[in-house]
Amino acid sequence: MSTLYFVGLTFFFVYCKITTMTELEKIAEKVLNCEDLKQEECEYIFLSEDENFDDLLYWSNKIRKHFKGNKVKLCSIINAKSGMCPEDCGFCAQSSHNKAETNIYPLVGFNEVEDAYEKAAKSRSRCFGIVTSGRALRDEEIKLLGETISKIRERHPSFHPTISASLGELSEKQLLYLKNCGLKKYHHNLETTESFFTNVCTTHSFSDRVATLKAVKKVNIELCCGGIFGIGEDWHHRLEFALTLGQIDPDSIPLNFFNPIKGTRLEKTKPLSSREILKIIAMFRFVLPQKDISVCGGREVNLRDLQSWIFCAGANGMMTGDYLTTAGRNPDIDKKMLEDLDLKIDYEK
């Protein structure tokens, strides 16, 4: 047979494959080839019907493996200053505008932070976050935290896990000070998209949060920025939020899923279904394929027996241990889950 025959036959099979590909498969192939998605393709991912669910998870898992391999990044936190926050975020148990029962205490000292840091290292967390309540810390509190970070770096030469902080609004000067003390990453969530933000919080603006993000990027600290889902937003808000994060370009994206807490303004909000949560993770993996995407708050209570599915949906990280005001799962159980899935913990950087 002639060469021309085989060329023609090959072209025929390629043509047949292209013409029989589903819209979702075409979009996934573009993502795997590092091509930017068009607005209408992003809309298709976020606004398509549930009948695509199984295919969505198939491709989001494939995209995760392609860009992130077989490794999972763990993170842990300490609630270093708790309660009496003057902001009115409707989901937060620490807000003084809400009536939730929660622990209230001032900024903890070095020993408490170091103990939590050592527990994070034992759980093989790659990142350890120091989190405080309130819109911003006083200068003297920033100074104390800087001294704490410096001391941890001195006492733990390997400096694993790396230290992150979530301290509210900071200036470039404050961020540079903390960076020089050893801070590697700063966490500051947008929480939700701009068009929905006032439904969540009115005591500060979306642009206030963006200003802090810009300051973090200007001083060249790694940026961790994500949000919370299940607070009344719809799929259009979620798409808008994903595209906003794409513009901001954080290094890592934490996805939190609302766990209604008694006494908060949103306590009667119906929790998301496990299926809806997995769809959200998968959609963010499609739109932000090369980012580290972690599942954090609300994992255990909302996903229950489907927690391991977060990786099939496209996540390549998760928070382990306790959260800010609620208890998490034993890190040993999380490590066993990863072992059963044949996933490796990505520890040292």
N, C-alpha and C positions, 0 to 999 in steps of 0.2 A: 504494500500500500504506500501511497505517496506521502511525503512530509506534509503537503498541503492538506491531505485528508485528516491527519492527526491534529494539525493546528486548528482546522475547522471544528473537529470533534471537541477539542479542549475548550474552544470559545463557546461552543454550544452548552457544555456543562456549566461553565462559569456563568453564562447568561441565565441558564435555568435556575442556578443558585440565587443569583441576584434578584430575579423576578419573583422567587418564591419566599424570600426573606420577609419576616414580619417587620413592622415598623420599629418595634422594640429592638429586634436583632440588628437592624440597620444602625440605630442610635448607639447600641452597645459596641458595634464594630468601630464606629467613629471614636468613641471614648477610648477604646483599646489602642487605636492608632494615634492617640494624642491630638485629635482634631477638636476644635472648639465647637460646642453645640450651639445651634441657633435658638432664638427665643421660643419658637414654636415647638422645637424638639424638647426643650426643658418643660414646656407646658404639657406636652404629651406624657412625659414621665410622671409629672405630679398630678395631672388631672384625668388620667385614663381610668377606666373602670377596674373593679376588683378582679375581673376575669384574667388580668395579666399578672396576678400576684405570684404564681409559681414561676413564671418566666422571669419576672422582675428579680426574684431572689436568685435564680440561676445565674443571671448575668451580673448582678451586683457582687455575688460571690466570686465570679470569674474575674471581674474588674479588681476586686480586693487582692486576689492572688497575684494578678499581673503586676500591680504597682507596689504591693506591700509584702508579697511572699507569704511565708508561713509563720510570721512572728507577730506577737501581740505585746503591746506596751501597757504596763500597769501603772496606775498612779494612786497615791494616798494623800490624805489631807489631815490637818489638825485645825479644829475650831479654836483659834488662838485668842479670840475676843468675842464674847457671845451676848446677844440680846440687846434690847433698847436701841435699835436702829431707828433714826428719825424718818427714814424713807417709808413710803406707803405701798411698797410692792405687795400686791394682793395675794401672792402665793407664799410669802415668806413668814415663817414662824417667829423670826427674830425682829420683825417690824413692831415698833411701839404702837402703831395704828391698829394692829391686830390684837386679838385676845388669846392667842395660843399660849399654852404653858410651855416654857422653855427655860433652860439654864441661863442665868445672867451673871457674867463675871468680866472683870477688866482684862487687859492684855496679860497673858501668862508670861512667866519668866523663862530663862534659858533651859532649866532642867526639864520642864514639861515639853518644850519644843524638841530638845535632844532625844528624850525618851520616845517621842512619836517618830522622830527621824530614824532612830534605830529599829523601830518596829516596821517602818516602811522598807528599810533595807532588808530586813529579814523576810519580808513578803515579796522581795525582788521587784519592788516598784521602781520604775525608771525615773519618776518625778515625784517629789514630795512638796505639797502645797501648804503654805501658811496662810490661813484665811481669817479675816477679821470682819466683824459687823460694822455697819455705819457707812456713811457716804465717803468719809475720808478720815485718816488718822492725824493726830496732832504731830508736830515736828519732833517732840520728845519721844513719841511712840515709834516713829520712823527710825530715829537714832538708836533706840533700844533693839529694834528688830535687825538693823544693820549690824550691830555688835553681836547679836545672836548668830546671824548667818556667818559672820567672820569667824566666830569661835567654833562653830560646827565644822567649817572648812579646815581649820587648824587641827581639830581633834580627830577628824576623819579624812586622812590624806587622800584616799581614793576618791572621795567626794561623790559617792554613789549611794542613793539617788541624787540627781541634781535638784536644786532648790528652786521652787516657784513660789509666787506670792499672789494673793488676791486681797488687796487692801483698799479697794475703792478708787476714787479719783486721786491721781498723783501728778505732780508737775515733772517736767523734764529734769529739773535739778534733783528732786527726790529720787527719781528713777536712776539717774546716774550715780547717786550716792549708794543706792542698794546694789547696783551693778558692780561697783568697785568693791563692795563687801562680799560679792560672790553670787548674787542673784542671777540666775540663768534664764528664767522665763517669768512672764507676767500674765496672769489670768484675769480677764475682765470681760464678762459676758455682755452681749447686747440684749439678751433674754428673748427678744422677739423682733419682728420687723417694725420699721418706722411707722407704717400706717396703722399698726395695732398697739403701739407702745403705750399710749395714754389710757388704754383699757387696763393696763397692768400697773402703771406707776404715773403719778402726777407731780411728785415732789422734786423730780429732776427730769431732764429731757433726753431724748434719744441722742441729740447732738452733743450733750454733756458726755455721754458714754463714748461717742466716737472721738471726741477730743482726747480722751485718755488713750485710746487705741493709737491715735496718730503720734502721741508723745512716746509711747512704747516703741513704735517702729522707728521713730527718729533717733532714739538713743541705741538702737540696734540690740534690743533684748528680744528673745523669742516671744511670740505672742500666741496665747491660748484664748480663743474666743468662740463661744457658741451660744446656746440658749436653752430655753425650756419649752416643752410642748404639752398640749393638753390643758391650756389655760383659757380656752375659748376661741383660739384662732382657727381659721379654716385652711384648706389646701392652697388657696391663692396666697394667703399670708405666708405659708411655709415655703412656697416657691419664691416669693419676693425675698424672704429671709435668706434662702440659700444663695440667690444671686447677689445679695448684699454682701454676704460673707466672701463670695468669690471676688468681689471688688476690693474688699478690705485685705484679703490675702493673709490670713493668720497661718501660723505653722501647724497648729492643731485645733481641732474643733470638738468640744465636748457637747454631747446631746443629753439633756436631762428630760425626764418624763414625770409630769406632776403627780405627786402623791398627796392627795387632799388631806390637810392637817386641820383638826378641829380648832376653831378659834381664828382661822385666817379668813379673809374676805371671800376667798374662792373655795371654801371648804365643801360646798355643795356641788361643785363641778364634777360631772361624771368622768371617771377615769377613762383613759384611752384603752381600747382593746389591745391585746398582744399583737394581733394581726396588723392593726394600724401603726403600732410602734415599729414593727419590722419594716413596714412599707416606708416609713419616714427615714429610717436608717439607710435603706436601699436607695432611695431617691437622692439622698445627700451624697452617697457614694457615686452615683451616676454624674451628678452635677459638679462634684468636687473630688474627682477620682484620685488625685495624687496627694491629698491631704491625709494627715492622721486624724481618724474619726473615732472618738471614744464614747462609750455609753457610760454615763455616770449616775446621777441621782435617779431614783425610782426604778432601777433595774429589777431588784428582787420582788418588790411588792406588785409591780405591774406585769412582769413577764413570767414570774413563777417558774413552771417547769420548762419554759421556752427560752430561758436565759442563754443557753448555748447557741441559739439560733441567731444571735446578734452578729456572729461572725459570718454565717451564711448570708446575712443581709448586707454585709459589707464593712462592719466595724473592724478595726484592727487595734482597738484598745479598750480598756474599761477601768473604772475606779474600783479599788478593792479596799475592804475594811469599812470603818464607820463613815457616815456623812456628817454634815454640820449639826443637825438636830435630831437625826434618826439613826438607828443602828443599821449597819450593813452586815454582810455575810462574812463568816470566818474566811480569811485569806487562803487557808489551807484547802477549803472546799473549792474556791476559785481556781487554785493551782491544779487540783485534781481534775476539774472540768477541762482545763486546757490540755492536760496530759491525755485525757480520754479522747480529745479531738485531734490529737497529734499536732498541737500548736505549740510553738516554742515561745518562752518569755524573752522579749527583747529587753535586756537589762542595762548593760553598760553601753555608753555612747562613745 
